[in-house]
Amino acid sequence: MPALILRLLFILSLTSGIVWSTDKNSPPHIILVMSDDHGYGDCGYNGHPFVQTPNLDAMAEAGVVFNRFYSSAPVCSPTRASVLTGRHPFRVNVPNHGHYLRPQESTIAEKLKDAGYVTGHFGKWHIGSVQPDSPTSPGGAGFDEWLSGLNFFDNNPYLSRNGEYEQIKGAGTVITMDATLDFLEKQNGKGKPIFIVTWFPSPHAPHPEIPEGMPNASRLYNDQDTNLKGYFREITLLDQQIGRLREKLRSLNIEQNTLLFYSSDNGGLDQKTSGGRAKKGSIYEGGLRIPAILEWPARFSPKEIDTPCVSSDLYPTLLGIAGLKRGKGHPPLDGTDIMPIISGKKNKRAAIGFWHGFRNGQSTWNDRIIKALLDAKTAGKPNPHPERILKNVNEFESFDQKNLIGHAAWNAWPWKLHRIQTPKETRFELYNLETDPMESDDLLKKQSKRVNIMTTALEKWQKSVLDSWSGRDYSIKY
């Protein structure tokens, strides 16, 4: 093919969202890595005073660093649902931890699988069942292979491997990366692009895991004035696993055309380094702002992105990279394709909506539940948890659209409006994040016109979210 035609096709690919590798004109491998409770400021590259994250630091130096990346929610399960669907978690039935992603949703794993990718999930799931044949399991959500836990897990965890239960000795974070690397090595060179979702169980409490190969690792950070020593130890452990992954990509000679993305699922546990006001569990910046790095050497040189982005953006962005269209009748997305932002063609994006506190979370005890499933199967006894196969996915409520209870926010950069509804009152707050990143100077009374416009937009979005949650977007039930 003449060089000019190749060049024109490459330019077309950039504008259409289709990516051509610089070497084989093949789609990139895609690996999404997410930690559990890793705060924005709890990395060396973001200026933490003592936590050791040399591999994340190296990734940040070589890749694209997002200075204002948000989780869709301030707790774990909802953000995971947003990554897979591109939609606000309420829309997909995951308003808080422990709720199940509806199987009617179209996940990025399903989309990429249809486009020819081989897919794997490893680590924490927490948006459905891990029982065989459940449509809410990783397999039901589009993953060809999976080694997954129901919630966070620590040392010697009980996990489900493609629906078969087992206990594996070792640190859960290391086991998660072991499975990731095994899948990557097994699938490499088979002619299919690879899509992997790796969700670490760390650094979620209670923090028993310790870094590998370090002298006195169990006492690391004991000399620091903090009650979160175990939390920081687990951050160093997961950083080691990022190093293993980056090294494996290099040893397989596929690092150039692999899109590797790292982020947390919500704000961290240390308010002093959360990157904003408050911490995990809050709609203020400290509960939503998270570390995020993208590394794709064939496509991007090192840079920093200041435009706000959110976990819901991953779904439409990956659709674009794979050259896929949403198709007619696709339910509304809350994320946007951020490739133009990363490429430097845009520096603004649509407003981002947040909402938390409408529903309580539901407890999920990983080891207890999977052990019971394993013991029952081994003994030939009935399934002790049939209720967990589909759980609440067929509960379609009719919502009172005046009931917008909870803490919601509308981030129309640099302005952020808070709407806080309790059974007794509804109140608002307004902050300019550019000049007041700690959200301490409420400008509500000084910006009445702006408040009215943003309130209308926020409440319209909230009502749309409730409509989706009620099942409006679906034509079938399970």
N, C-alpha and C positions, 0 to 999 in steps of 0.2 A: 504494500500500500504506500503511495507517495507520502513523503514527509508532511506536505502541506495538509493533506486530508487527515492524517493522524492528528496533527495539531488542531485542526478544526473540530474533530471529534472530541479531543480532550477538553477544549474550551466549552463545547456543548455539554459535556458531562458535568463540568463545574457549575454551569448555570441551571442545569436540570436536576441536580442532586445526585447524579450517577457518578461514582468515583472509579477512575481507572488507576490502577497501580502504575508506578513509574517503571516497573520491570516486566510484569506479565499481563498487564491489562486485566487483572482479576479483581474481584471485589475484596475488600479488606477483611481479615479476621477481626472480630469484635469481642472484647472482653470487658465486662462491667463488674468492677469490684466495689463492694460497699461494706463499710464497717458498721458497728452497732454502738452509737453514742459517742463517736469521736468528735470532739469540739473543734470549732474553726481555728482557734488559736493554739491548739494542742499539737503542734508540729514544729519542728525546727525551722522550716522555711517560712512559717508565719510568725516567727519571733519568740517561740516559747523559751523561757530562760533555762530549762534543764532537760526536758524530755528529748530522748535520742531517737530521731527518725531519719537516719542518713539516706535510706532508699527513697522515701518520699521526697526528701530534699533534692536528691539527684533527679528524680522524675520531674520535679517542679523546675529545676534548672534546664532540663532538656525539652520540656513540653509547654502546654498551654495552661496557665494558672488562672482560675476564675476567682477574682477577688470578692465577688458578691454572688455566690451561688447559694440557692435556698433549697431546703427540703420542702416538699409539699405539705408536710405536717410536722409538728414538734415531737412526735413519737414514731415508733418503728413500722408497724404493719401498714399504716396508711401510705407512708412514703414509698414502700416497696410496691404497693398497688399502683401508685402513680408512675413509677418507672416502667412497669410492664404495660400500662395502658395509655399513658399520656393524658389521663383524666384526673380531675380532683378526686381524692379517695371517697368522698361521700357519694359521688355518682356511681361508684362501683361496689358499694355496700361495705366499705372499710372505713368507718368513721373514727375508729380508735383501735388500739392493739387487740389482737385476738379474733377480730371479725374476718369473715371469709370473702375473698374476691369471687364475684359471681362468674360462673363458667360461661355465661353468655358473652362476656367481654372478649374482645379480640386482643391478644397479647403480642408483644413484639417478638417473642419466641415463635409463636405460630406464624406470624407474617414472614419472618426470616426463614423459617423452615420451609414454607411454601415457595420461597425464592431460591431454595437450593442449599441453605445452610444446614449443617449438622449442629445440634443444640445441646447444651448441658447446663444443669443447675447444681451448685454445690454449696452447702452451708445452711444457714438459717432460712427457713421458708416463711412461716408465720402469717400466711394469708390463705391457708387452706389445710386440707388433709395431707398426710403422707401415706395413706393406705392405698393398696393396689386398686387400680381401676376407678379410683375416685376422680370425677371431673374437676375437683378442686386441688388435686395434687400437682406437683411440677410436671408430671407426665401429661395430665389433663390440660395443663396450660401451655403445652407445646414443646416440652423438653424431651429430647430423645433419651438422655441418660441423666440420672440424678442420684446424689447422695445428700439427703436433706434432713433437717431437724424441724420440729414443730415450732420451736421458739429458740431463744438463746440456749447454748449448751457450753459446758466447760470441759474438764478433764474426763476421759473415759466415757464419752457420751453414747447414748443409744440413738441410732440413726436409721433411716429407711433408705435402702439402696434399690431404686426402681420398684419399691413396694415390698421389698424383703427386709425384715428388721434384723438388726445386729448391734452388738456393743463393740466399740472399737477402742482399744487402749491408746492413750496419748492425749495431748492437748487438742481440744476441738479446733482451734484456729489452724494448727499445723495439719490436722487431718483434712480440713477443708481445702487447704492448698495442695496437699498430697493428691487429692482426688482431681483437683483442677489440672495439675501438671500431668497426671496419668491420662486424662481425657485428651489434653492438648497433644501429647506425644503420640497417642494412639490414632488420633484423627489426622494429624499432620501428614501431608503428602498423599492423601486419598482422593484428591481432586475436588473436594468440597470446601467452601469457606466455613470457618468455625465461629460459632457464637456461644460464648460462655457467660453465665451470670454466677459470680462468686460472692456470697454474702457471709462475711466473717461473723462469728458469734461474739467477738470481742470488740471493744473493751467494756461490754455490759457487766454490771455487778453480778456476782460477788467478787470477781477478779482473782481466781485461784491460779490462773495460768501465768507462767513466767517465761522470759526470753530464753532462747536456746543458745548454748555454746558460750555463755558469758560467765566469768568467775563471779561467784556470790550473786547469781541472778535473782535469787529469792529475796535478797536484801537491797536490790537496786532501788535507788531513790529514797532509801531510809534516812539519808542525811538531809533530805529536803523538808521544809516546813509545810507539810500538806497532809491531809487525812485521806488523800486519794493515791497513795503510793501504788497500790495494786492496779488501779486504773491506768496510770502512766506506764507501769510495767507491761500491761497488755497492749498498749499502743506501740511500745517498742517491739513486742513480739509480732504484732501484725505487720509492722514495718519490715521485719525480717522476711515475712512471707511475700511482701511486695518485691523485695530483692530477689527472692527465689524465682518469682514469676518473670521478672524482667530478664534475669539471667537465662531462663529456659527459652524465652523468645529469641534471645541472641544465639544460643547454642543450636536452635533449630533453624536459624537464619531466616526468621520470619518477622523480626521486630520492625522492619521498615514499613511493611504494609499491614501492621496490626494496630487497630484503634484500641488503646488501653485507657479506660476511664476509671478514676478512683474518686469516691466521695464517702461521706457518712450518711446515715439515715435520718439524723436529726441533730440538734444542738448537743453540746457536751455537758459534762457533769460539774465542771468548775466554772462558776460564774465569772471569776476574775479573768479567764482567758476565753470566754465564749464568743467574743467578737461583737458583743452588743449587750443590751439590757437583758437580764434574767438568763435562763439556761434551758436545758431539755424540759419539754412539757409546756413551754410558753410560746405564745404567738409574737411576743417581742423578739427583737433581732437575735438575741442569744439562744433562743430555742429553735430558730430556723436556719441561721447562717451556718454553713458547713464548709469544710475543706473540700476542694474539687480540683482535679488535675486531669487533663487529657494529653495523651502522648500518641502521636501518629507521625513518625519521622518522614514518611514519604510525602506527607501532605503539609505539615505545619512546622515552622521553625519556632523556637522559644518565644513566647509572648505572654502578656497579661491581659485579661479581659475584665473591664470594670463595669460593663453593662450587666444589670441583674439577669440571672438565669435561674431556672428551677428544675427540680427532678422530673417534672412532667414533660419537660422539653426533650428528654432523651428519646422517647417513642417517635415523635414526628421527625426528629433529626436523623435517627437511624433508618426510618422509612425512606427519607430522601437519599441517604448514602447508598442504600440498596437499590435505588431507582424505582421504588414502589409508590403507587398512588393509594390514597385512602379508599377510593371507590365510592360509588353512590350509596347513600344511606348510612355512611359511617357516622356513629354517634359523635356528639360534640367533644372536641379536645380542649383542654386547658393549657396544654403545652404548645410551643411553636418551634419550628425548625430553626435552630440557632446557628446553622452553618454560615449564613451571611454575616452574623455577628463575629464568629470566630475568624472568618476570612477577612474581616475588616471592611466589609461592604456596608454594614449598618452598625450603628452604635445605640439604637433605641429599640425597644420592644413593647408589646402591649402590656397593659397592667396585669399584675398577678394577684389572684385572690387566695386568701388563706381562711381556714375555719376549723376550730377545734372546740370540744366541750359540749357538743350536741348529744353525744352518747358516751357512756362509760366504756372502759376497756373490759375484756373478758380474759380471765386467767387461763394460761396454757402452760402446763408443766411438761416440758419435753421428755425428760428421762422417765418420769412416772408413767406417762401415757404410752410411750413406745415400748417400755419394758412390759407393761400390762398386755399390750398387743402381742409382743414376742412370746411371753409366757403362755398366753392362751393358745397361740398357734402351736407352740411346741407340745402342749398338753392335749391338743385336739379339742379344745373347748371353744365355745362360741365367741365371736368378736365382742370384747367388753366395751367397745366404744363405737357402736354403729351410728350414734347420733353425730359423730364427728366426720362422717363421710361427706355430707352436704351441709350440715349445720343450718345456718339461717339464710341460705342463698335464695330460697323461695318465699321469703317473707317480703311482700311488696306492700309497704305502708302507703296510706294517703296522708300527706303532710299538710298541716295547717300553715299556710304560707305567711301568717303573721308571727308564727313561732320560729324565730331565728335565734334561738337561745345559744349561748356559748360566746366565744371570743373569735371574732372575724376581723380580717384586715384586708385593705386594698392598697397594694404597692404600685403606685403610678409614679415611678421614679422621677424626682427624688422625694416625692410626697408619699406618706403612708398614713392612711386613715384607719383607726381602730373603731370597731363597733362591738361593744360588750353588753350583752343582754343577759340579765339574771331574772329570776321570777319576780323580783321587786322593781327593777328599773332597766332602762336602756340608756347607755351613755357612750359618748364618742371622744376620741382623742386624735389629734393631728400632729405629725412631726415631719420635719424636713431632714431626711436621713443624710443628706450631703453635708449639712452644717451641724447636725445634731445626731450623730450615729448611735448615741446611747439613749435616744428617745426620752429626754429629760425635760425638754422645753415644749410644752403643749401650746400649739398655735391655733387651737380651735376657735377662740373668740376673735382672732385677728384675720382669719381667712374664711369668713362665713360663706362667700360665694363658692370658693373651692370645695368647702365641706359639703355644700348642697349637691354639687355636681358629682363628687366622689361617692357620697352616700347613695345617690340614685343608682350609680353604676354598681356599687357593691351589693346593694339589696336586690337588684335585678339579677346579678350573677348568683346570689345565694338561692333565689327562687328557682333559677334554672337548674342548679345543683340538686335541689329537692325534687324537681320534676324527674331528673334522670334517676335518682335514687328510688323513686316510686315505681320504676320499671318502664317508663315511657319509651326508652330507647330500644326495648327488646321486643322481638316478635315471638320468642319461644321461652318456655320454662323447662327446668330440669326436674 
